[in-house]
């Protein structure tokens, strides 16, 4: 048991906020983190009615982030945080999604 705990990575980055905004047919998600992170830690994926953003090596500060009328759910996994961003009806995401580094987090 102690060996298994020693193998778990220490998660140092905290997702402190998430916002989502729709402009025409574009969806922009900003993820605020406790410290700067490289763009490679975020993996976006489009699902039915949701945009998933996986943030490697992070834990969420909250289970649900308020963003407009529809909340963004954060699910903690052993090696990443999964953010479930609801999409407005009729909005489709173009793939591949781009990930940019911001001073305070990421933009998808």
C-alpha positions as CSV (number, residue, x, y, z in Angstrom):
1,X,0.0,0.0,0.0
2,X,2.8,2.4,0.9
3,X,4.5,1.6,-2.4
4,X,1.4,2.5,-4.4
5,X,1.1,5.9,-2.7
6,X,4.8,6.7,-3.4
7,X,4.2,6.1,-7.1
8,X,1.4,8.6,-7.3
9,X,2.6,12.0,-8.8
10,X,2.2,15.1,-6.7
11,X,-0.3,17.4,-8.3
12,X,1.0,20.9,-7.9
13,X,-1.3,22.9,-10.2
14,X,-4.8,23.9,-9.2
15,X,-7.6,24.8,-11.6
16,X,-8.9,28.0,-9.9
17,X,-11.5,29.0,-12.5
18,X,-13.1,28.2,-15.8
19,X,-15.2,30.4,-18.1
20,X,-16.9,29.6,-21.4
21,X,-18.0,32.1,-24.0
22,X,-19.7,31.6,-27.4
23,X,-18.9,34.1,-30.2
24,X,-20.9,33.3,-33.4
25,X,-19.9,29.7,-33.9
26,X,-16.7,29.8,-31.9
27,X,-16.5,28.5,-28.3
28,X,-13.7,30.0,-26.1
29,X,-12.9,28.4,-22.8
30,X,-10.4,30.0,-20.4
31,X,-8.9,27.9,-17.6
32,X,-7.3,29.8,-14.8
33,X,-4.6,28.0,-12.9
34,X,-2.6,28.6,-9.7
35,X,0.6,28.9,-11.7
36,X,1.6,29.1,-15.4
37,X,1.3,25.9,-17.4
38,X,2.4,24.9,-20.9
39,X,-0.2,24.4,-23.6
40,X,0.7,20.7,-23.9
41,X,-1.0,19.9,-20.5
42,X,-4.5,20.5,-22.0
43,X,-6.2,18.1,-24.3
44,X,-9.6,19.2,-25.7
45,X,-12.1,16.7,-27.1
46,X,-15.6,17.3,-28.5
47,X,-18.4,15.1,-27.3
48,X,-22.2,15.2,-27.8
49,X,-23.4,18.5,-26.3
50,X,-20.1,18.9,-24.3
51,X,-16.6,20.1,-24.9
52,X,-14.2,18.2,-22.7
53,X,-10.9,19.7,-21.6
54,X,-8.5,17.4,-19.9
55,X,-5.8,19.2,-17.8
56,X,-2.9,16.9,-17.0
57,X,-1.3,17.1,-13.5
58,X,-4.0,19.4,-12.1
59,X,-6.7,19.3,-9.4
60,X,-9.8,21.6,-9.3
61,X,-10.4,24.1,-6.6
62,X,-14.2,23.5,-7.0
63,X,-16.4,20.7,-8.3
64,X,-18.5,23.1,-10.3
65,X,-17.5,26.4,-11.8
66,X,-20.2,29.0,-12.6
67,X,-20.1,30.3,-16.1
68,X,-23.2,32.0,-17.4
69,X,-26.4,30.0,-17.2
70,X,-24.8,26.6,-17.5
71,X,-22.2,25.4,-15.0
72,X,-18.9,23.8,-15.9
73,X,-18.3,20.5,-14.0
74,X,-14.8,19.5,-12.9
75,X,-14.1,15.8,-12.3
76,X,-11.0,14.8,-10.5
77,X,-9.0,11.8,-11.9
78,X,-5.8,10.4,-10.6
79,X,-3.6,12.2,-13.1
80,X,-5.7,14.9,-14.6
81,X,-8.8,17.1,-14.2
82,X,-11.6,16.6,-16.7
83,X,-13.7,19.8,-17.4
84,X,-17.1,19.3,-18.9
85,X,-18.1,22.5,-20.8
86,X,-21.7,22.5,-22.0
87,X,-22.3,23.6,-25.5
88,X,-25.3,25.8,-26.5
89,X,-27.8,24.1,-28.8
90,X,-26.7,24.2,-32.4
91,X,-23.1,25.1,-31.6
92,X,-20.5,22.8,-33.0
93,X,-16.8,22.9,-32.3
94,X,-14.2,22.8,-35.0
95,X,-11.4,20.3,-34.6
96,X,-8.6,20.4,-34.0
97,X,-9.1,22.8,-31.2
98,X,-6.2,25.2,-30.4
99,X,-4.7,25.6,-26.9
100,X,-2.9,28.8,-26.0
101,X,-0.9,29.6,-22.9
102,X,-2.0,32.6,-20.9
103,X,-0.1,34.2,-17.9
104,X,-2.8,32.9,-15.6
105,X,-3.7,29.6,-17.3
106,X,-4.9,28.4,-20.7
107,X,-7.3,29.3,-23.5
108,X,-9.0,26.6,-25.6
